Each structure stands twice: as C-alpha cells, then as structure tokens.
C-alpha cells in the first residue's frame, strides 16, 4: 500500500463485504478486521460480532504503529475505521 490509501479506499466502487455499489458521495467505513472499505450496513453486522470490541481495540493500537511509516496521516487512516467517510 502507498500514501494513496485515501484515494484507493475511500473511492472504492464496491463494498468489500457484500459487493453493494458505492457511489463516490456515499458513506463508507473501514473494517477493523481486514481494513477494507465496507458499507454501513455491513459495519452494523461487524459491530454485532462478539469479538468486535476486542478486535477494534487491538486494531487501533497496531494500526497507529504499522501505518506510521507507510502513510503520512496514520491518524486519519485509523480513524476511518470508526467514522464513516466519503470519497
Ligand atoms: Zn456491504
């Protein structure tokens, strides 16, 4: 992955989970399990998983550490696992 993560992830054309089409101005959010952009319906399902809380807590720690070197804005990248964003 490159610094272009924002463009690549935020402008994905499909939900990585259910394959629903995502328009550029439609909100999407990153999965804490695999960092793929997913639709808000799939996020609700993800949040209902019994290990979601633990996984998201672990994700944010490793996300900040791992992406610091890869991305100019690791905070933004990690933040989008919890807050919907647009292309
Ligand atoms: Zn979906």
PDB file of the backbone (N, CA, C, O) and the ligand in Angstrom, with CONECT records:
HET     ZN  A 101       1
ATOM      1  N   UNK A   1       0.843  -1.191   0.000  1.00  0.00           N
ATOM      2  CA  UNK A   1       0.000   0.000   0.000  1.00  0.00           C
ATOM      3  C   UNK A   1       0.885   1.249   0.000  1.00  0.00           C
ATOM      4  O   UNK A   1       2.033   1.223   0.442  1.00  0.00           O
ATOM      5  N   UNK A   2       0.332   2.303  -0.492  1.00  0.00           N
ATOM      6  CA  UNK A   2       1.078   3.543  -0.597  1.00  0.00           C
ATOM      7  C   UNK A   2       0.359   4.665   0.141  1.00  0.00           C
ATOM      8  O   UNK A   2      -0.642   4.433   0.818  1.00  0.00           O
ATOM      9  N   UNK A   3       0.867   5.857   0.007  1.00  0.00           N
ATOM     10  CA  UNK A   3       0.216   7.015   0.620  1.00  0.00           C
ATOM     11  C   UNK A   3      -1.134   7.287  -0.021  1.00  0.00           C
ATOM     12  O   UNK A   3      -1.936   8.073   0.484  1.00  0.00           O
ATOM     13  N   UNK A   4      -1.364   6.632  -1.124  1.00  0.00           N
ATOM     14  CA  UNK A   4      -2.616   6.849  -1.841  1.00  0.00           C
ATOM     15  C   UNK A   4      -3.777   6.097  -1.204  1.00  0.00           C
ATOM     16  O   UNK A   4      -4.847   5.976  -1.802  1.00  0.00           O
ATOM     17  N   UNK A   5      -3.567   5.594   0.002  1.00  0.00           N
ATOM     18  CA  UNK A   5      -4.612   4.803   0.644  1.00  0.00           C
ATOM     19  C   UNK A   5      -5.943   5.523   0.634  1.00  0.00           C
ATOM     20  O   UNK A   5      -6.988   4.905   0.430  1.00  0.00           O
ATOM     21  N   UNK A   6      -5.912   6.803   0.849  1.00  0.00           N
ATOM     22  CA  UNK A   6      -7.141   7.559   0.981  1.00  0.00           C
ATOM     23  C   UNK A   6      -7.979   7.469  -0.288  1.00  0.00           C
ATOM     24  O   UNK A   6      -9.183   7.217  -0.253  1.00  0.00           O
ATOM     25  N   UNK A   7      -7.302   7.681  -1.399  1.00  0.00           N
ATOM     26  CA  UNK A   7      -7.979   7.616  -2.686  1.00  0.00           C
ATOM     27  C   UNK A   7      -8.462   6.198  -2.959  1.00  0.00           C
ATOM     28  O   UNK A   7      -9.607   5.978  -3.355  1.00  0.00           O
ATOM     29  N   UNK A   8      -7.574   5.253  -2.740  1.00  0.00           N
ATOM     30  CA  UNK A   8      -7.871   3.861  -3.039  1.00  0.00           C
ATOM     31  C   UNK A   8      -9.027   3.327  -2.202  1.00  0.00           C
ATOM     32  O   UNK A   8      -9.944   2.697  -2.728  1.00  0.00           O
ATOM     33  N   UNK A   9      -8.979   3.581  -0.903  1.00  0.00           N
ATOM     34  CA  UNK A   9     -10.009   3.042  -0.020  1.00  0.00           C
ATOM     35  C   UNK A   9     -11.284   3.858  -0.068  1.00  0.00           C
ATOM     36  O   UNK A   9     -12.386   3.311  -0.109  1.00  0.00           O
ATOM     37  N   UNK A  10     -11.127   5.163  -0.062  1.00  0.00           N
ATOM     38  CA  UNK A  10     -12.322   5.991   0.047  1.00  0.00           C
ATOM     39  C   UNK A  10     -13.102   6.029  -1.254  1.00  0.00           C
ATOM     40  O   UNK A  10     -14.302   6.304  -1.256  1.00  0.00           O
ATOM     41  N   UNK A  11     -12.426   5.755  -2.359  1.00  0.00           N
ATOM     42  CA  UNK A  11     -13.125   5.791  -3.644  1.00  0.00           C
ATOM     43  C   UNK A  11     -13.410   4.396  -4.182  1.00  0.00           C
ATOM     44  O   UNK A  11     -13.656   4.232  -5.377  1.00  0.00           O
ATOM     45  N   UNK A  12     -13.381   3.390  -3.314  1.00  0.00           N
ATOM     46  CA  UNK A  12     -13.736   2.047  -3.749  1.00  0.00           C
ATOM     47  C   UNK A  12     -15.154   2.057  -4.317  1.00  0.00           C
ATOM     48  O   UNK A  12     -16.033   2.756  -3.811  1.00  0.00           O
ATOM     49  N   UNK A  13     -15.360   1.285  -5.356  1.00  0.00           N
ATOM     50  CA  UNK A  13     -16.653   1.309  -6.042  1.00  0.00           C
ATOM     51  C   UNK A  13     -17.644   0.304  -5.480  1.00  0.00           C
ATOM     52  O   UNK A  13     -18.844   0.381  -5.742  1.00  0.00           O
ATOM     53  N   UNK A  14     -17.128  -0.637  -4.705  1.00  0.00           N
ATOM     54  CA  UNK A  14     -17.994  -1.661  -4.129  1.00  0.00           C
ATOM     55  C   UNK A  14     -17.657  -1.875  -2.660  1.00  0.00           C
ATOM     56  O   UNK A  14     -16.523  -1.674  -2.226  1.00  0.00           O
ATOM     57  N   UNK A  15     -18.663  -2.283  -1.913  1.00  0.00           N
ATOM     58  CA  UNK A  15     -18.430  -2.739  -0.553  1.00  0.00           C
ATOM     59  C   UNK A  15     -17.633  -4.040  -0.640  1.00  0.00           C
ATOM     60  O   UNK A  15     -17.995  -4.939  -1.399  1.00  0.00           O
ATOM     61  N   UNK A  16     -16.551  -4.143   0.130  1.00  0.00           N
ATOM     62  CA  UNK A  16     -15.704  -5.333   0.057  1.00  0.00           C
ATOM     63  C   UNK A  16     -16.389  -6.554   0.662  1.00  0.00           C
ATOM     64  O   UNK A  16     -15.957  -7.682   0.426  1.00  0.00           O
ATOM     65  N   UNK A  17     -17.434  -6.348   1.426  1.00  0.00           N
ATOM     66  CA  UNK A  17     -18.102  -7.447   2.099  1.00  0.00           C
ATOM     67  C   UNK A  17     -19.294  -7.972   1.312  1.00  0.00           C
ATOM     68  O   UNK A  17     -19.384  -9.172   1.054  1.00  0.00           O
ATOM     69  N   UNK A  18     -20.209  -7.086   0.927  1.00  0.00           N
ATOM     70  CA  UNK A  18     -21.449  -7.549   0.290  1.00  0.00           C
ATOM     71  C   UNK A  18     -21.516  -7.166  -1.189  1.00  0.00           C
ATOM     72  O   UNK A  18     -22.476  -7.512  -1.878  1.00  0.00           O
ATOM     73  N   UNK A  19     -20.504  -6.457  -1.673  1.00  0.00           N
ATOM     74  CA  UNK A  19     -20.407  -6.105  -3.081  1.00  0.00           C
ATOM     75  C   UNK A  19     -21.454  -5.080  -3.533  1.00  0.00           C
ATOM     76  O   UNK A  19     -21.671  -4.909  -4.733  1.00  0.00           O
ATOM     77  N   UNK A  20     -22.088  -4.414  -2.602  1.00  0.00           N
ATOM     78  CA  UNK A  20     -23.014  -3.336  -2.952  1.00  0.00           C
ATOM     79  C   UNK A  20     -22.225  -2.207  -3.600  1.00  0.00           C
ATOM     80  O   UNK A  20     -21.108  -1.897  -3.188  1.00  0.00           O
ATOM     81  N   UNK A  21     -22.817  -1.603  -4.613  1.00  0.00           N
ATOM     82  CA  UNK A  21     -22.153  -0.475  -5.279  1.00  0.00           C
ATOM     83  C   UNK A  21     -22.097   0.732  -4.346  1.00  0.00           C
ATOM     84  O   UNK A  21     -23.072   1.051  -3.666  1.00  0.00           O
ATOM     85  N   UNK A  22     -20.948   1.396  -4.325  1.00  0.00           N
ATOM     86  CA  UNK A  22     -20.805   2.602  -3.524  1.00  0.00           C
ATOM     87  C   UNK A  22     -20.572   3.785  -4.452  1.00  0.00           C
ATOM     88  O   UNK A  22     -19.612   3.803  -5.223  1.00  0.00           O
ATOM     89  N   UNK A  23     -21.452   4.764  -4.372  1.00  0.00           N
ATOM     90  CA  UNK A  23     -21.227   5.971  -5.157  1.00  0.00           C
ATOM     91  C   UNK A  23     -20.190   6.828  -4.446  1.00  0.00           C
ATOM     92  O   UNK A  23     -20.022   6.728  -3.231  1.00  0.00           O
ATOM     93  N   UNK A  24     -19.491   7.675  -5.208  1.00  0.00           N
ATOM     94  CA  UNK A  24     -18.438   8.493  -4.592  1.00  0.00           C
ATOM     95  C   UNK A  24     -18.927   9.325  -3.407  1.00  0.00           C
ATOM     96  O   UNK A  24     -18.168   9.581  -2.472  1.00  0.00           O
ATOM     97  N   UNK A  25     -20.185   9.743  -3.445  1.00  0.00           N
ATOM     98  CA  UNK A  25     -20.663  10.584  -2.346  1.00  0.00           C
ATOM     99  C   UNK A  25     -21.410   9.784  -1.287  1.00  0.00           C
ATOM    100  O   UNK A  25     -22.046  10.354  -0.401  1.00  0.00           O
ATOM    101  N   UNK A  26     -21.327   8.454  -1.386  1.00  0.00           N
ATOM    102  CA  UNK A  26     -21.966   7.619  -0.378  1.00  0.00           C
ATOM    103  C   UNK A  26     -20.970   7.308   0.734  1.00  0.00           C
ATOM    104  O   UNK A  26     -19.774   7.147   0.491  1.00  0.00           O
ATOM    105  N   UNK A  27     -21.481   7.228   1.947  1.00  0.00           N
ATOM    106  CA  UNK A  27     -20.579   6.991   3.063  1.00  0.00           C
ATOM    107  C   UNK A  27     -20.147   5.532   3.127  1.00  0.00           C
ATOM    108  O   UNK A  27     -20.933   4.619   2.872  1.00  0.00           O
ATOM    109  N   UNK A  28     -18.909   5.340   3.467  1.00  0.00           N
ATOM    110  CA  UNK A  28     -18.373   4.007   3.697  1.00  0.00           C
ATOM    111  C   UNK A  28     -17.471   4.069   4.921  1.00  0.00           C
ATOM    112  O   UNK A  28     -17.161   5.155   5.412  1.00  0.00           O
ATOM    113  N   UNK A  29     -17.053   2.921   5.410  1.00  0.00           N
ATOM    114  CA  UNK A  29     -16.245   2.882   6.626  1.00  0.00           C
ATOM    115  C   UNK A  29     -15.303   1.693   6.510  1.00  0.00           C
ATOM    116  O   UNK A  29     -15.604   0.735   5.799  1.00  0.00           O
ATOM    117  N   UNK A  30     -14.167   1.741   7.197  1.00  0.00           N
ATOM    118  CA  UNK A  30     -13.202   0.649   7.078  1.00  0.00           C
ATOM    119  C   UNK A  30     -13.493  -0.444   8.099  1.00  0.00           C
ATOM    120  O   UNK A  30     -13.882  -0.166   9.234  1.00  0.00           O
ATOM    121  N   UNK A  31     -13.301  -1.679   7.682  1.00  0.00           N
ATOM    122  CA  UNK A  31     -13.481  -2.810   8.582  1.00  0.00           C
ATOM    123  C   UNK A  31     -12.316  -2.893   9.559  1.00  0.00           C
ATOM    124  O   UNK A  31     -11.166  -2.703   9.162  1.00  0.00           O
ATOM    125  N   UNK A  32     -12.591  -3.172  10.821  1.00  0.00           N
ATOM    126  CA  UNK A  32     -11.487  -3.342  11.768  1.00  0.00           C
ATOM    127  C   UNK A  32     -10.861  -4.725  11.623  1.00  0.00           C
ATOM    128  O   UNK A  32      -9.800  -4.990  12.189  1.00  0.00           O
ATOM    129  N   UNK A  33     -11.516  -5.608  10.865  1.00  0.00           N
ATOM    130  CA  UNK A  33     -10.982  -6.962  10.679  1.00  0.00           C
ATOM    131  C   UNK A  33      -9.978  -7.041   9.538  1.00  0.00           C
ATOM    132  O   UNK A  33      -8.930  -7.674   9.672  1.00  0.00           O
ATOM    133  N   UNK A  34     -10.294  -6.402   8.415  1.00  0.00           N
ATOM    134  CA  UNK A  34      -9.384  -6.525   7.279  1.00  0.00           C
ATOM    135  C   UNK A  34      -9.049  -5.188   6.604  1.00  0.00           C
ATOM    136  O   UNK A  34      -8.401  -5.173   5.558  1.00  0.00           O
ATOM    137  N   UNK A  35      -9.479  -4.082   7.185  1.00  0.00           N
ATOM    138  CA  UNK A  35      -9.163  -2.738   6.675  1.00  0.00           C
ATOM    139  C   UNK A  35      -9.763  -2.441   5.307  1.00  0.00           C
ATOM    140  O   UNK A  35      -9.345  -1.490   4.646  1.00  0.00           O
ATOM    141  N   UNK A  36     -10.723  -3.228   4.877  1.00  0.00           N
ATOM    142  CA  UNK A  36     -11.356  -2.948   3.595  1.00  0.00           C
ATOM    143  C   UNK A  36     -12.511  -1.974   3.779  1.00  0.00           C
ATOM    144  O   UNK A  36     -13.151  -1.951   4.830  1.00  0.00           O
ATOM    145  N   UNK A  37     -12.775  -1.170   2.753  1.00  0.00           N
ATOM    146  CA  UNK A  37     -13.928  -0.284   2.826  1.00  0.00           C
ATOM    147  C   UNK A  37     -15.222  -1.078   2.694  1.00  0.00           C
ATOM    148  O   UNK A  37     -15.377  -1.867   1.761  1.00  0.00           O
ATOM    149  N   UNK A  38     -16.131  -0.876   3.606  1.00  0.00           N
ATOM    150  CA  UNK A  38     -17.406  -1.586   3.573  1.00  0.00           C
ATOM    151  C   UNK A  38     -18.557  -0.585   3.745  1.00  0.00           C
ATOM    152  O   UNK A  38     -18.350   0.550   4.174  1.00  0.00           O
ATOM    153  N   UNK A  39     -19.766  -1.028   3.403  1.00  0.00           N
ATOM    154  CA  UNK A  39     -20.926  -0.144   3.540  1.00  0.00           C
ATOM    155  C   UNK A  39     -21.380  -0.118   5.001  1.00  0.00           C
ATOM    156  O   UNK A  39     -20.958  -0.944   5.811  1.00  0.00           O
ATOM    157  N   UNK A  40     -22.232   0.828   5.314  1.00  0.00           N
ATOM    158  CA  UNK A  40     -22.631   0.999   6.712  1.00  0.00           C
ATOM    159  C   UNK A  40     -23.499  -0.148   7.218  1.00  0.00           C
ATOM    160  O   UNK A  40     -23.529  -0.426   8.417  1.00  0.00           O
ATOM    161  N   UNK A  41     -24.201  -0.811   6.310  1.00  0.00           N
ATOM    162  CA  UNK A  41     -24.983  -1.982   6.705  1.00  0.00           C
ATOM    163  C   UNK A  41     -24.060  -3.099   7.171  1.00  0.00           C
ATOM    164  O   UNK A  41     -24.311  -3.742   8.190  1.00  0.00           O
ATOM    165  N   UNK A  42     -22.989  -3.322   6.413  1.00  0.00           N
ATOM    166  CA  UNK A  42     -22.028  -4.356   6.795  1.00  0.00           C
ATOM    167  C   UNK A  42     -21.309  -3.972   8.082  1.00  0.00           C
ATOM    168  O   UNK A  42     -20.948  -4.844   8.872  1.00  0.00           O
ATOM    169  N   UNK A  43     -21.097  -2.677   8.300  1.00  0.00           N
ATOM    170  CA  UNK A  43     -20.439  -2.241   9.532  1.00  0.00           C
ATOM    171  C   UNK A  43     -21.299  -2.586  10.737  1.00  0.00           C
ATOM    172  O   UNK A  43     -20.789  -3.007  11.776  1.00  0.00           O
ATOM    173  N   UNK A  44     -22.605  -2.406  10.593  1.00  0.00           N
ATOM    174  CA  UNK A  44     -23.515  -2.752  11.696  1.00  0.00           C
ATOM    175  C   UNK A  44     -23.384  -4.229  12.028  1.00  0.00           C
ATOM    176  O   UNK A  44     -23.355  -4.607  13.199  1.00  0.00           O
ATOM    177  N   UNK A  45     -23.303  -5.074  10.987  1.00  0.00           N
ATOM    178  CA  UNK A  45     -23.152  -6.513  11.213  1.00  0.00           C
ATOM    179  C   UNK A  45     -21.825  -6.809  11.890  1.00  0.00           C
ATOM    180  O   UNK A  45     -21.735  -7.649  12.785  1.00  0.00           O
ATOM    181  N   UNK A  46     -20.794  -6.096  11.439  1.00  0.00           N
ATOM    182  CA  UNK A  46     -19.466  -6.291  12.027  1.00  0.00           C
ATOM    183  C   UNK A  46     -19.480  -5.923  13.511  1.00  0.00           C
ATOM    184  O   UNK A  46     -18.900  -6.620  14.343  1.00  0.00           O
ATOM    185  N   UNK A  47     -20.147  -4.824  13.822  1.00  0.00           N
ATOM    186  CA  UNK A  47     -20.210  -4.360  15.214  1.00  0.00           C
ATOM    187  C   UNK A  47     -20.958  -5.334  16.112  1.00  0.00           C
ATOM    188  O   UNK A  47     -20.774  -5.332  17.329  1.00  0.00           O
ATOM    189  N   UNK A  48     -21.803  -6.166  15.508  1.00  0.00           N
ATOM    190  CA  UNK A  48     -22.581  -7.124  16.289  1.00  0.00           C
ATOM    191  C   UNK A  48     -21.782  -8.386  16.604  1.00  0.00           C
ATOM    192  O   UNK A  48     -22.217  -9.213  17.406  1.00  0.00           O
ATOM    193  N   UNK A  49     -20.622  -8.536  15.979  1.00  0.00           N
ATOM    194  CA  UNK A  49     -19.813  -9.731  16.242  1.00  0.00           C
ATOM    195  C   UNK A  49     -19.303  -9.714  17.677  1.00  0.00           C
ATOM    196  O   UNK A  49     -18.941  -8.655  18.191  1.00  0.00           O
ATOM    197  N   UNK A  50     -19.270 -10.877  18.333  1.00  0.00           N
ATOM    198  CA  UNK A  50     -18.883 -10.909  19.751  1.00  0.00           C
ATOM    199  C   UNK A  50     -17.449 -10.438  20.001  1.00  0.00           C
ATOM    200  O   UNK A  50     -17.141  -9.961  21.094  1.00  0.00           O
ATOM    201  N   UNK A  51     -16.586 -10.564  19.024  1.00  0.00           N
ATOM    202  CA  UNK A  51     -15.199 -10.159  19.239  1.00  0.00           C
ATOM    203  C   UNK A  51     -14.897  -8.767  18.679  1.00  0.00           C
ATOM    204  O   UNK A  51     -13.738  -8.362  18.593  1.00  0.00           O
ATOM    205  N   UNK A  52     -15.947  -8.044  18.302  1.00  0.00           N
ATOM    206  CA  UNK A  52     -15.727  -6.734  17.675  1.00  0.00           C
ATOM    207  C   UNK A  52     -14.983  -5.763  18.586  1.00  0.00           C
ATOM    208  O   UNK A  52     -14.038  -5.093  18.171  1.00  0.00           O
ATOM    209  N   UNK A  53     -15.431  -5.706  19.831  1.00  0.00           N
ATOM    210  CA  UNK A  53     -14.847  -4.728  20.744  1.00  0.00           C
ATOM    211  C   UNK A  53     -13.359  -4.985  20.947  1.00  0.00           C
ATOM    212  O   UNK A  53     -12.542  -4.066  20.902  1.00  0.00           O
ATOM    213  N   UNK A  54     -13.027  -6.245  21.168  1.00  0.00           N
ATOM    214  CA  UNK A  54     -11.629  -6.591  21.390  1.00  0.00           C
ATOM    215  C   UNK A  54     -10.814  -6.365  20.118  1.00  0.00           C
ATOM    216  O   UNK A  54      -9.708  -5.827  20.166  1.00  0.00           O
ATOM    217  N   UNK A  55     -11.374  -6.781  18.979  1.00  0.00           N
ATOM    218  CA  UNK A  55     -10.667  -6.624  17.709  1.00  0.00           C
ATOM    219  C   UNK A  55     -10.415  -5.152  17.394  1.00  0.00           C
ATOM    220  O   UNK A  55      -9.330  -4.787  16.940  1.00  0.00           O
ATOM    221  N   UNK A  56     -11.422  -4.305  17.638  1.00  0.00           N
ATOM    222  CA  UNK A  56     -11.233  -2.900  17.320  1.00  0.00           C
ATOM    223  C   UNK A  56     -10.218  -2.259  18.255  1.00  0.00           C
ATOM    224  O   UNK A  56      -9.470  -1.370  17.849  1.00  0.00           O
ATOM    225  N   UNK A  57     -10.190  -2.704  19.494  1.00  0.00           N
ATOM    226  CA  UNK A  57      -9.217  -2.149  20.434  1.00  0.00           C
ATOM    227  C   UNK A  57      -7.795  -2.541  20.004  1.00  0.00           C
ATOM    228  O   UNK A  57      -6.883  -1.715  20.029  1.00  0.00           O
ATOM    229  N   UNK A  58      -7.621  -3.785  19.618  1.00  0.00           N
ATOM    230  CA  UNK A  58      -6.307  -4.233  19.158  1.00  0.00           C
ATOM    231  C   UNK A  58      -5.917  -3.550  17.849  1.00  0.00           C
ATOM    232  O   UNK A  58      -4.759  -3.191  17.635  1.00  0.00           O
ATOM    233  N   UNK A  59      -6.910  -3.381  16.986  1.00  0.00           N
ATOM    234  CA  UNK A  59      -6.655  -2.792  15.676  1.00  0.00           C
ATOM    235  C   UNK A  59      -6.106  -1.382  15.809  1.00  0.00           C
ATOM    236  O   UNK A  59      -5.133  -1.031  15.141  1.00  0.00           O
ATOM    237  N   UNK A  60      -6.716  -0.572  16.660  1.00  0.00           N
ATOM    238  CA  UNK A  60      -6.308   0.828  16.720  1.00  0.00           C
ATOM    239  C   UNK A  60      -4.858   0.948  17.191  1.00  0.00           C
ATOM    240  O   UNK A  60      -4.124   1.816  16.718  1.00  0.00           O
ATOM    241  N   UNK A  61      -4.443   0.086  18.115  1.00  0.00           N
ATOM    242  CA  UNK A  61      -3.060   0.113  18.582  1.00  0.00           C
ATOM    243  C   UNK A  61      -2.090  -0.258  17.489  1.00  0.00           C
ATOM    244  O   UNK A  61      -1.123   0.461  17.239  1.00  0.00           O
ATOM    245  N   UNK A  62      -2.344  -1.387  16.829  1.00  0.00           N
ATOM    246  CA  UNK A  62      -1.417  -1.828  15.789  1.00  0.00           C
ATOM    247  C   UNK A  62      -1.529  -0.946  14.559  1.00  0.00           C
ATOM    248  O   UNK A  62      -0.554  -0.768  13.828  1.00  0.00           O
ATOM    249  N   UNK A  63      -2.698  -0.398  14.330  1.00  0.00           N
ATOM    250  CA  UNK A  63      -2.885   0.473  13.166  1.00  0.00           C
ATOM    251  C   UNK A  63      -1.981   1.687  13.264  1.00  0.00           C
ATOM    252  O   UNK A  63      -1.290   2.032  12.305  1.00  0.00           O
ATOM    253  N   UNK A  64      -1.984   2.330  14.407  1.00  0.00           N
ATOM    254  CA  UNK A  64      -1.170   3.525  14.566  1.00  0.00           C
ATOM    255  C   UNK A  64       0.311   3.190  14.388  1.00  0.00           C
ATOM    256  O   UNK A  64       1.053   3.944  13.758  1.00  0.00           O
ATOM    257  N   UNK A  65       0.736   2.052  14.947  1.00  0.00           N
ATOM    258  CA  UNK A  65       2.144   1.676  14.860  1.00  0.00           C
ATOM    259  C   UNK A  65       2.531   1.287  13.432  1.00  0.00           C
ATOM    260  O   UNK A  65       3.568   1.715  12.925  1.00  0.00           O
ATOM    261  N   UNK A  66       1.694   0.477  12.794  1.00  0.00           N
ATOM    262  CA  UNK A  66       2.037  -0.038  11.464  1.00  0.00           C
ATOM    263  C   UNK A  66       1.962   1.014  10.370  1.00  0.00           C
ATOM    264  O   UNK A  66       2.779   1.012   9.448  1.00  0.00           O
ATOM    265  N   UNK A  67       0.994   1.910  10.462  1.00  0.00           N
ATOM    266  CA  UNK A  67       0.797   2.847   9.366  1.00  0.00           C
ATOM    267  C   UNK A  67       1.627   4.107   9.509  1.00  0.00           C
ATOM    268  O   UNK A  67       1.678   4.923   8.589  1.00  0.00           O
ATOM    269  N   UNK A  68       2.268   4.275  10.634  1.00  0.00           N
ATOM    270  CA  UNK A  68       3.052   5.484  10.835  1.00  0.00           C
ATOM    271  C   UNK A  68       4.115   5.649   9.758  1.00  0.00           C
ATOM    272  O   UNK A  68       4.369   6.758   9.287  1.00  0.00           O
ATOM    273  N   UNK A  69       4.730   4.542   9.378  1.00  0.00           N
ATOM    274  CA  UNK A  69       5.790   4.589   8.375  1.00  0.00           C
ATOM    275  C   UNK A  69       5.246   4.610   6.957  1.00  0.00           C
ATOM    276  O   UNK A  69       5.886   5.132   6.045  1.00  0.00           O
ATOM    277  N   UNK A  70       4.058   4.037   6.776  1.00  0.00           N
ATOM    278  CA  UNK A  70       3.518   3.901   5.424  1.00  0.00           C
ATOM    279  C   UNK A  70       2.758   5.139   4.957  1.00  0.00           C
ATOM    280  O   UNK A  70       2.820   5.529   3.791  1.00  0.00           O
ATOM    281  N   UNK A  71       2.055   5.730   5.883  1.00  0.00           N
ATOM    282  CA  UNK A  71       1.165   6.824   5.494  1.00  0.00           C
ATOM    283  C   UNK A  71       1.566   8.119   6.174  1.00  0.00           C
ATOM    284  O   UNK A  71       2.092   8.135   7.287  1.00  0.00           O
ATOM    285  N   UNK A  72       1.301   9.194   5.469  1.00  0.00           N
ATOM    286  CA  UNK A  72       1.618  10.493   6.062  1.00  0.00           C
ATOM    287  C   UNK A  72       0.597  10.853   7.148  1.00  0.00           C
ATOM    288  O   UNK A  72       0.847  11.720   7.985  1.00  0.00           O
ATOM    289  N   UNK A  73      -0.540  10.184   7.122  1.00  0.00           N
ATOM    290  CA  UNK A  73      -1.598  10.551   8.054  1.00  0.00           C
ATOM    291  C   UNK A  73      -2.202   9.308   8.705  1.00  0.00           C
ATOM    292  O   UNK A  73      -3.363   8.981   8.458  1.00  0.00           O
ATOM    293  N   UNK A  74      -1.411   8.606   9.545  1.00  0.00           N
ATOM    294  CA  UNK A  74      -1.909   7.370  10.150  1.00  0.00           C
ATOM    295  C   UNK A  74      -3.147   7.603  10.997  1.00  0.00           C
ATOM    296  O   UNK A  74      -4.032   6.750  11.054  1.00  0.00           O
ATOM    297  N   UNK A  75      -3.213   8.759  11.658  1.00  0.00           N
ATOM    298  CA  UNK A  75      -4.373   9.051  12.494  1.00  0.00           C
ATOM    299  C   UNK A  75      -5.644   9.038  11.673  1.00  0.00           C
ATOM    300  O   UNK A  75      -6.655   8.474  12.092  1.00  0.00           O
ATOM    301  N   UNK A  76      -5.598   9.654  10.513  1.00  0.00           N
ATOM    302  CA  UNK A  76      -6.774   9.706   9.648  1.00  0.00           C
ATOM    303  C   UNK A  76      -7.172   8.327   9.188  1.00  0.00           C
ATOM    304  O   UNK A  76      -8.350   7.972   9.203  1.00  0.00           O
ATOM    305  N   UNK A  77      -6.192   7.552   8.778  1.00  0.00           N
ATOM    306  CA  UNK A  77      -6.465   6.199   8.289  1.00  0.00           C
ATOM    307  C   UNK A  77      -7.112   5.352   9.375  1.00  0.00           C
ATOM    308  O   UNK A  77      -8.106   4.673   9.120  1.00  0.00           O
ATOM    309  N   UNK A  78      -6.570   5.384  10.560  1.00  0.00           N
ATOM    310  CA  UNK A  78      -7.100   4.559  11.649  1.00  0.00           C
ATOM    311  C   UNK A  78      -8.471   5.060  12.102  1.00  0.00           C
ATOM    312  O   UNK A  78      -9.351   4.275  12.453  1.00  0.00           O
ATOM    313  N   UNK A  79      -8.625   6.338  12.087  1.00  0.00           N
ATOM    314  CA  UNK A  79      -9.878   6.994  12.487  1.00  0.00           C
ATOM    315  C   UNK A  79     -11.056   6.549  11.623  1.00  0.00           C
ATOM    316  O   UNK A  79     -12.181   6.436  12.110  1.00  0.00           O
ATOM    317  N   UNK A  80     -10.795   6.297  10.348  1.00  0.00           N
ATOM    318  CA  UNK A  80     -11.878   5.943   9.431  1.00  0.00           C
ATOM    319  C   UNK A  80     -12.407   4.525   9.633  1.00  0.00           C
ATOM    320  O   UNK A  80     -13.312   4.092   8.920  1.00  0.00           O
ATOM    321  N   UNK A  81     -11.849   3.805  10.596  1.00  0.00           N
ATOM    322  CA  UNK A  81     -12.431   2.510  10.949  1.00  0.00           C
ATOM    323  C   UNK A  81     -13.650   2.724  11.857  1.00  0.00           C
ATOM    324  O   UNK A  81     -14.441   1.807  12.079  1.00  0.00           O
ATOM    325  N   UNK A  82     -13.780   3.932  12.368  1.00  0.00           N
ATOM    326  CA  UNK A  82     -14.861   4.202  13.328  1.00  0.00           C
ATOM    327  C   UNK A  82     -15.809   5.291  12.874  1.00  0.00           C
ATOM    328  O   UNK A  82     -16.912   5.425  13.403  1.00  0.00           O
ATOM    329  N   UNK A  83     -15.381   6.067  11.895  1.00  0.00           N
ATOM    330  CA  UNK A  83     -16.222   7.146  11.425  1.00  0.00           C
ATOM    331  C   UNK A  83     -16.410   7.042   9.910  1.00  0.00           C
ATOM    332  O   UNK A  83     -15.434   6.950   9.165  1.00  0.00           O
ATOM    333  N   UNK A  84     -17.647   7.056   9.463  1.00  0.00           N
ATOM    334  CA  UNK A  84     -17.909   6.957   8.022  1.00  0.00           C
ATOM    335  C   UNK A  84     -17.297   8.142   7.284  1.00  0.00           C
ATOM    336  O   UNK A  84     -17.181   9.236   7.836  1.00  0.00           O
ATOM    337  N   UNK A  85     -16.909   7.918   6.040  1.00  0.00           N
ATOM    338  CA  UNK A  85     -16.320   8.984   5.234  1.00  0.00           C
ATOM    339  C   UNK A  85     -16.738   8.811   3.792  1.00  0.00           C
ATOM    340  O   UNK A  85     -17.295   7.785   3.403  1.00  0.00           O
ATOM    341  N   UNK A  86     -16.455   9.841   3.004  1.00  0.00           N
ATOM    342  CA  UNK A  86     -16.811   9.808   1.597  1.00  0.00           C
ATOM    343  C   UNK A  86     -15.565   9.909   0.741  1.00  0.00           C
ATOM    344  O   UNK A  86     -14.478  10.246   1.209  1.00  0.00           O
ATOM    345  N   UNK A  87     -15.768   9.601  -0.549  1.00  0.00           N
ATOM    346  CA  UNK A  87     -14.668   9.657  -1.500  1.00  0.00           C
ATOM    347  C   UNK A  87     -14.150  11.086  -1.634  1.00  0.00           C
ATOM    348  O   UNK A  87     -13.216  11.335  -2.396  1.00  0.00           O
TER     349      UNK A  87
HETATM  350 ZN    ZN A 101     -21.769  -4.051   2.433  1.00  0.00          ZN
END
